Amino acid sequence: MLDLNGKNALVTGIANNRSIAWGIAQQLHKAGANLGITYLPDEKGKMEKKVGELVKPLNPSFCLPCNVQDDKQVKSTFKVIGDRWSRVDILIHCLAFAQKQDLSGDFSKTPRSGFNIALEVSTYSLIQLADAAGSLMSKGGSIVTLSYLGSIRAVPNYNIMGVAKAALEASVRYLAAEMGTKNIRVNAVSAGPIRTLASSAVGGILDMIHHVEEVAPLQRTVNQLEVGNATAFLCSDLASGITGQVIYVDAGYQIMGM
Ligand SMILES: NC(=O)c1ccc[n+]([C@@H]2O[C@H](COP(=O)([O-])OP(=O)(O)OC[C@H]3O[C@@H](n4cnc5c(N)ncnc54)[C@H](O)[C@@H]3O)[C@@H](O)[C@H]2O)c1
């Protein structure tokens, strides 16, 4: 029943084969979606090659640079997307950034610059991309972003990213309230801890994973493909009545008191 045939899905945030966005891209492809990929470029063009090679088996329509801190690049990338695709149906926002030094130690010592960059890249980018992709969603659509429990609980070392994720989840609700009139649904998947490039910057990520393995009802954490499956569901007509929600894909950890 899960059928994404004929849907154009734009996936952001693939850095390597551990990326949650990679797990999502694979499951969207499996469900029949036609993929378009954007990645964070670097000066030497390494990411273009790396991401391009990784996604090749999924036969994407394009693989374009899109640094969300570069308004000009975002604009030109979406111009190309608008030219290549008659419309966008799905946007996967799967990116975040905080300075490593702001992901451990005293939260009260977070500098203004660390606050600004974490919120700009991890939170404002959802608003920015929802606007850009939303204007191409001529037949309605589905937007999914990735969050984490640190948005509603004080998780050791998550610090400024917890604030960014709280603002991200609030943004999901405001975007959903606005874009519902165009039949665009906006949801977040709150994933359990997974070893990735981004999570390796969070102090004690392995301890977090071990804790989840001990406490979560399913006695384990989740993997990228499980997040991909829930995301594919949210992007499909099976979830046509769901918007503005934060769906936990965390092996049940969030329900536990101790
Ligand atoms: N790994 C976890 O435990 C976990 C748990 C819950 C939620 N998440 C969230 O999942 C999302 C994906 O993270 P991940 O764990 O797969 O790590 P990842 O490092 O594979 O992905 C992060 C992505 O953000 C991109 N990015 C960073 N700055 C950017 C910019 N300026 N412009 C465009 N892209 C930029 C990176 O290139 C990378 O592709 C993030 O929002 C993260 O907070 C991760």
The ligand as an ORCA input file, in Angstrom:
! r2SCAN-3c Opt
* xyz 0 1
  N      22.357     10.717     14.467
  C      21.487     10.864     15.450
  O      21.623     10.266     16.519
  C      20.279     11.742     15.252
  C      19.160     11.569     16.096
  C      18.055     12.384     15.919
  C      18.063     13.346     14.928
  N      19.169     13.502     14.116
  C      19.126     14.539     13.079
  O      19.201     13.932     11.811
  C      19.651     14.900     10.878
  C      20.754     14.287     10.024
  O      21.909     14.060     10.803
  P      22.765     12.718     10.740
  O      22.849     12.202     12.112
  O      22.290     11.845      9.642
  O      24.246     13.253     10.424
  P      24.990     13.604      9.049
  O      26.269     14.271      9.452
  O      25.099     12.434      8.170
  O      24.007     14.659      8.377
  C      24.038     16.029      8.665
  C      23.971     16.732      7.337
  O      23.866     18.145      7.514
  C      24.532     18.712      6.413
  N      24.809     20.129      6.626
  C      25.508     20.685      7.659
  N      25.603     22.024      7.445
  C      24.939     22.296      6.274
  C      24.711     23.482      5.529
  N      25.184     24.666      5.921
  N      24.004     23.377      4.374
  C      23.532     22.194      3.943
  N      23.726     21.031      4.602
  C      24.434     21.096      5.755
  C      25.796     17.866      6.308
  O      26.428     18.056      5.056
  C      25.221     16.480      6.477
  O      24.852     15.944      5.237
  C      20.071     16.110     11.699
  O      19.017     17.048     11.728
  C      20.269     15.516     13.077
  O      20.146     16.468     14.114
  C      20.261     12.714     14.261
*
